């Protein structure tokens, strides 16, 4: 890796792999937010009936 890029080796390798796999489109900035919210659960969890007295 040339030292004049001014980025970490890890960032260089990540971007290099993305470029190899996706071309120029792989170099776009990506969101670090999770794809889904694990705290929300799912629709199946909120509509399920639980027995009383358990």
Secondary structure as a PSIPRED ss2 file (coil, helix, strand):
# PSIPRED VFORMAT (PSIPRED V4.0)

   1 X C   1.000  0.000  0.000
   2 X C   1.000  0.000  0.000
   3 X H   0.000  1.000  0.000
   4 X H   0.000  1.000  0.000
   5 X H   0.000  1.000  0.000
   6 X C   1.000  0.000  0.000
   7 X C   1.000  0.000  0.000
   8 X C   1.000  0.000  0.000
   9 X H   0.000  1.000  0.000
  10 X H   0.000  1.000  0.000
  11 X H   0.000  1.000  0.000
  12 X H   0.000  1.000  0.000
  13 X H   0.000  1.000  0.000
  14 X H   0.000  1.000  0.000
  15 X H   0.000  1.000  0.000
  16 X H   0.000  1.000  0.000
  17 X H   0.000  1.000  0.000
  18 X H   0.000  1.000  0.000
  19 X H   0.000  1.000  0.000
  20 X H   0.000  1.000  0.000
  21 X H   0.000  1.000  0.000
  22 X H   0.000  1.000  0.000
  23 X H   0.000  1.000  0.000
  24 X H   0.000  1.000  0.000
  25 X H   0.000  1.000  0.000
  26 X H   0.000  1.000  0.000
  27 X H   0.000  1.000  0.000
  28 X C   1.000  0.000  0.000
  29 X C   1.000  0.000  0.000
  30 X C   1.000  0.000  0.000
  31 X C   1.000  0.000  0.000
  32 X C   1.000  0.000  0.000
  33 X C   1.000  0.000  0.000
  34 X C   1.000  0.000  0.000
  35 X C   1.000  0.000  0.000
  36 X C   1.000  0.000  0.000
  37 X C   1.000  0.000  0.000
  38 X C   1.000  0.000  0.000
  39 X C   1.000  0.000  0.000
  40 X C   1.000  0.000  0.000
  41 X C   1.000  0.000  0.000
  42 X C   1.000  0.000  0.000
  43 X H   0.000  1.000  0.000
  44 X H   0.000  1.000  0.000
  45 X H   0.000  1.000  0.000
  46 X H   0.000  1.000  0.000
  47 X H   0.000  1.000  0.000
  48 X C   1.000  0.000  0.000
  49 X C   1.000  0.000  0.000
  50 X C   1.000  0.000  0.000
  51 X C   1.000  0.000  0.000
  52 X C   1.000  0.000  0.000
  53 X C   1.000  0.000  0.000
  54 X C   1.000  0.000  0.000
